[in-house]
Amino acid sequence: MSMSGGRDSGGRERLVVVGGDAAGMSAASQARRLKDPGELEIVAFERGHFTSFSACGIPYWVGGEVPERDRLIARTPEEHRARGIDLRLRTEVTEIDVAGRRVRARDVDSGAESWTPYDKLVLATGARPVRPDLPGADATGVHGVQTLDDGQALLDTLSRTRGRRAVVVGAGYIGVEMAEALINRGFEVTVVNRGTEPMSTLDPDMGRLVHRAMEGLGITMVNDAEVTKVLTGEDGRVRAVATEDTEYPADVVILGIGVRPETSLARAAGLPLGAHGGLLTDLAMRVRGHENIWAGGDCVEVLNLVSGQEQYVPLGTHANKHGQVIGTNAGGGYATFPGVVGTAVSKVCDLEIARTGLREKDARRAGLRYEAVTIESTSRAGYYPGAAPMTVKMLAESRTGRLLGVQIVGREGAAKRVDIAAVALTARMTVDEMTALDLGYAPPFSPVWDPVLVAARKAASKVRASSAL
């Protein structure tokens, strides 16, 4: 077989996929739907034990809401192989030879290496957790939660440890969700956060609402604190987390500092990376400047449709859409991924947290002038049983009134209301246009004026007032 491509003597093309989770296996599966094994050979490399699993579900498995690991697996390796995909687990790609159109892979268990030629290449290498370079960070009892193996290792620690004190480092999505999981497991939880408030994806005033709610749930929040070391006992196990000012006793530590794109392979191969370290692609998810290489999932940067700037947004929703687009194009069809508006939801116990579009600092960075409003409302008609408070913050562009962003913090029924704003952002609606949206209403579901529309009315009024000056 020629080393300058993957086409075999029968004329079949070879598609090589690096990474076996959401983007990679969605791409492989979609390409297989379009081309049968007689036309296209598909080889997928995955360095772990699992494929097509929900990393987003790990905190709920750890917390006990999801009773077993396998419920997080959308499609097993055997199912992929039955569809005609040559899936190679525990095999890590260590080098991409772009000129020679081949990849070098190493068997994780045996160490054996070999080259595999390709005609088309998909990079879906995902993200790697930010692991601080701290003394003791590798101690027994310190865990990340990126993969199913990580989740199982953490559950093993939680079942073995005698103490019930947990420290979570970081207060983003991972940190907040793991704090909830540990509370559900009966641990005393301290969250150490270097930001001024938890959830830096929100503006600080909305993050403050999350802070108060977390403390109300019995979680100790420590803001404006940088972890300097992890302290261990004589047995090598973690015993505390130290900051400049004090120590926080810990029987288990969770690192929830966030992730970065895993693009070391791409960087070494000379592929184009953006300001956030993610691969840069065109609308077809093709790596810029490379006709036969695509990339998707947590290793790429995407266009933010509101700011017009490239952004790093590692979410499973995007990864699956990227995979569909890539698989369609690699399989001979045509599809594009236009970009994102930055929608995300989370929860900590019964508190729901949502955001879409731009925060205030995002708008300033993009050079946009804006008006910001915040309103208090309820999830249902105030007289209907179960009505719960909800805070909605909305940003609109000065003069034009174009919606720029929405943040919501509340109880049951709060988070998914952000979808109204996500659609409005995608359609480039003004807040004035939003006030006329024909949304569903009945007392069990909403006040007669939905909270998002109350915020839109207030924002439209503020835009008109500022334009009159």
N, C-alpha and C positions, 0 to 999 in steps of 0.2 A: 504494500500500500504506500502511495506517495506521502511524503512527510510535509507537502505543501498544501494539504487539504484533507478532508475526511471522506470524499466520494470514493465508494468502492468500485470493484470491477463491473458490478451490475448497474452502475450509474446512480445508486442511491446517494443522497446527501446525508451528512451527519450533523445533527444539532447537538452541541455539548452545553449542558446546563451546570453552572457552578453554584451550588446551594439548593437544598431540598426542602425549603419551607414554603411560605405563602407565594411569593413572587415566582420563584424558580419552578415549583411544581405546577402552579397555575399556567405558566408559560408552556411547560412541557405537555400538560394535558390538553391545552387549547391547540397547540401545534399538532398533536396526535389526532384531535377531532378532524382537522382539516386535511391531514395527509396520513395515509396508512403506512404500516411498516415496510411495505414494498417500495415506497417512494422516499421515506425519510426515516433514518435511524436516529433515535434519541438516546443519548447517554447523559445521565445525571449523577453528579458527585455530591455526597453529603458527608461531612466529617463526623456528625453525631450519630445517635442511635435511632432518631425519629425523623419523620417527614410530615409536612402539612399539619403542624400542630398549632394550637392557639397559645402563643406566649401571653396574650392579654388575659387569658383565663387562669394563669398560674396563681395569682393572689387568691382567687376564689377557691381553687383546689386546696391551697395551703390553709385557707381559713375554714374549710369544711363545707362551704356551700355546694361545691362540686365534689361528689363523694369519691371519685376515682380518676386516676390519671388518664386512662384511655378515652374518657369522654371528651378530652381536649384534642384528640387526634381526628382530623377530618377524613384523612385517607391514609391507610397503612402502606408500608413499602410493598407488601404483597399485592395490594390493589393496584398500585401504579405499575408493577411489573406485569400484572395480568392484562393491562391495557397496552402493552408493547413498549414500555419505557425501561431501558436498561439502567436501573437504579443501583448505584454502588454506595452502600453505607460504609461508615467508618473509613472513608477515603477522602483525604484532604488535598485539594489542588494547591500546589506550592509555587507554580510559575506559569505565566502566560507568555508564549512566544507568538507575538502578534504577526511578525513577518513570516514565520513558518506556519502560522495557523495551526497551533497545537498547544496543549496544556500538559504540564507535568503533574502527576498525582502520586501521593504516597499513601500506602495502606497504614492506617494509624496503629494497628496492632502488630503487624510484622515488620513495618519500616520499608517494605519493598516499594520501589518507584518505577514508574513507566510513563511514556509519552502517549497521548491520545490526540490524533489529528481531528480537526473540525472544519466544516464549511461555514457553519454559523455558530456563534457563541453567545450565551446568555449569562451575564454576571448578576447573581442574586445572593451576594455574600453577606447581606444583612448588616447588623450593627454589633458593636462590642460594648459591654458595660464600661463606664468610666470607673476605673479602680484606682483609688488614690495611692500615691507613692508615699505611704506612711509606715513607720515602724509598727510591726505587728499586724499589718493588714492581711497577711496570709495565715494568721493563727487559726487553729481549730475553733469552730463556732462562728466564724465570719463568713457570710454568704452573699452571693449575688443571686439574681432570680431571672436569668435570661432564657434558659432552656428547661425542658422537662427534667433533665438530669439534675440541674440546679435545684428545681423544686423538690425532687425526691431527696436530695442531700439535706435540704433544709428541714423537710418533714422528719427525717431520721434524727437530726439534731434536736428538734423540738420534742420528740418522743423520748429521747435519752436524757436530756438535761434535767437536773433536779431543781434548779432555780427557775424562777418565773419572771426574770427581768430581761426585757428586750430593748435594744437601742436601734433605731432606724436612722441611718445617716442620709439626709436628703429629704426634701418635702415636695417633690414633684409628683407626677402620677404614680410612679412605682412606689415611692416612699409613703404616700398617703394610703394607697391601697394595701400595702404590706402592714401599715399600722393597724388598719381595720382587721386584717387577717389575724394578726397577733392578739388583738383585743378579743376576737372571737375564740381564740385558743386559750384564753384565760391568763395572758401575760400582762404584766405591768409594762406599759410602752412609753418610751421617751423618744421623741423625734428631734434630732439635732440638725438645724437648717442654717446655712450661711446667709440666706436671704433675709430681708426684713420681715417677710410674711411667707407662709406656705403657698404653694402653687404659683410659681413665678410666671406661668402662662396666663395668669390673671393680672390685672392691675393691683397694686398693693391694697387699695381700699376694699376690693372684693376679696383679696386674699385674707384680709383681717377677719372677714365673716367666717371663712373656713377655719382660721385659727381659733376663734371663740367656740365654734361648734366642736372642734376636735377636743378642746379642753373640757367642754361639757360632757364629752363621751368618756372622760377619764384619761385622755392621752396628754402627757406632759410635752408641751411645745417649747423648744429652746431656739429662738431666732438669733440672727446676727452672731452665730457661733461657728467657728472653723475647727474641725477635728484635727488635732495635731499628732495623735498616736493612738494605737490600740494596745492596751495593757493586758498582759497575760500572767497567769499563775505559774507555779512550778511545774504543773502538768502540761503546759503549753497551750492551755485553753484560754480563750478570752475571758477577762474578768471585769474590764471597764473600758470606756472610751474617754479619752482626755481631750479637753480644749485648752486654750491658753489660761482660762480662769479656774477650771474645776474638772472633776471627774464624774462620770455617770456609770454606776455599776451595771454590768451586763453579763448575762449568761448566754446570750446570743446576739449577734450584730447583723443587721441587714444593710447592705449597701444599695441605696436607691438614688444614686447621684445622677443617673441618666445614662445615655448611650451616645456613641459617636459612630459614624459610618465606617464599616470594615472595608477599607479600600486599599490596604497595603499591597495586595496583588496588583490592583489596577495602577497604583502609583509606580510600582516597580516596572510595569509594562509600558509606562509613558502615556497612559490614557488620561484624558482631561478631567481635572477635579475643580470644584468650585471653592468659594471662600469658606464653606463649612466643612470641606474635606470630602464631600460626596461627589460621585460621578455626575458629569453633565451630559444630558441627552437632548435630542430633538423631540418634537411632538409625537413621533412614532416610537419613542423610548429607545431609539438607536443612539449609541454613544457617539458624540459629536466627532465627525471626521473619520468615522469607521463604518463602512457600509454593512459589514457582516457581524457586528457586535452590538448587542442590546444590553441594557441594564435596568433593573427595577427593584423596588422594595426599599429597605432601610439603608441601602448603600448609595442612593442617589439623592440629588437635590431636585426640587420641583419648583415650578413657577407659582407664586402666590398671585391669584387673579385680582386681588384687591390692591396690593402695593405695587404690583408689576415687577417685584424683585424675586430672585432665587431664594429658596428657603429650605431648611432641612426639617422634614416632618416625618419621623419614623412611626407609621401607624399601619396596622394590618389591613385597614380598609383600602388604603392607597396601594399596598403591596399586591393585593389580589387584583385590583384594577390594572396595575402595571403588567402583571402576569398575563391577563387576558389580552391586553394590547400587544405585548411582545409575542405571545404565542400566535396571535392572528397574523402579525407581520412575518414572523419567521416561517409560518406555515403557508405563506403565499398570498394571504389576504391583505386587507388594509384597515388599520385602526389608529386612533390617536388618543393621547391623554393630555387634555388642555391645561390642567393645573388644578390647584386646590384653593379653598378659601380659609382653610385652617380650623376645621371643626373638630372638637374633641369633647368628650364627656367622661366623667368619673364619679365616684362616690366614696364616702367614708361613713360606714354604717348607714343611717337614714338620711344623711346630708348628700344632696346631689349638686354637682359642679359641672358647668358647661361653658364653652366659649367658642366663638367663631369670628373670623376676620381679624382685625388689628386691635392691639392694645394701644394705649396712649403713646407709649414710647415707640411702638412700631410705626404709628402714623407720623410722628415727628421725624423718625429716621427716613421715612419715605418722602419727606418734604411736604406733607399734607397738613393743611390747617383744618381744624375740626372743632365741633361742639360736642360736649359730653354731658349726658344726663343720667341720673339714677332714680329709679322709682321703687316703691314698696307695694306689693300686691299680694294676692293669695292664689293658690293653685285651683281653687273651686270658688263658686259663689260663697261669699262670706257666711251666709246663713246655713249652708249645706254642711252636714257632718263631715269632718275630716279635712276641712279647709286649712291649709298650712301656709305660713308666710313664704314669700319669694321676693328676692331682690334682683332687679334687672338693670344693667348698665348698658347704655347704647352710645356709640360714637357715630356722628354724621359729618360729612365734609362741609366746611363753611361755604356759604353762598349756594352751591349746587344742591346740598341736602342729600347727596348720595350716601347710603348706608356704608359705614366703614367697619363696624364691629359690634358684637353683642357678647356680654358675659352674664351668666345667670347662676345664682346660688340660692338653693331652697330645699324643700323637702319633697315628698313624693309628687311626681308630675312636673317637676321643674326642668330637669336636664333636657329631655327630648324636645322641649319647646324651642331649643336653639336651632332645630331643623328649619323652622319658619325663617329664621334669619339667614341660615345657610343658603336657602333657595333665593331669598331676596338679594343676597350678596352676589350670587352667581348671575342673577338677572340684572344686576347693576341698578336695582330699584332705589328710588329716593325714599326717605322716611315719610314724606308726605304721601307718596304712592302707597306705602305700606299701610297707612291708616285706613285705607279702603279695602284691604284684603278681606275676603269672605271666608273667615275661619269658622270651624265648627263650634257651636255653643250649646251647652245645656248645663244647668247648675252643678251636676256631679263632675263636670270636666273643666269648667272655666267660669270666671266671672263674665258678665255680659260684654265687657271690654277685656279681651285677653291681655295678660301682663305685657307681652311683647308689643301689642298695639298701643297700650298706655304709654310705654316708653317711646314708641314712634311718634305719638301725638306730641309728647313733651319735647322731643328732639326737633320735630318740625316747627314747633312754636319758637324754639330757641334759634333755629336757623333763620327763620323769618325776622326775628327781632335783631339778630346780628347783622343781617343783610340791609336792614333799614338804617343802620348807623352811618 
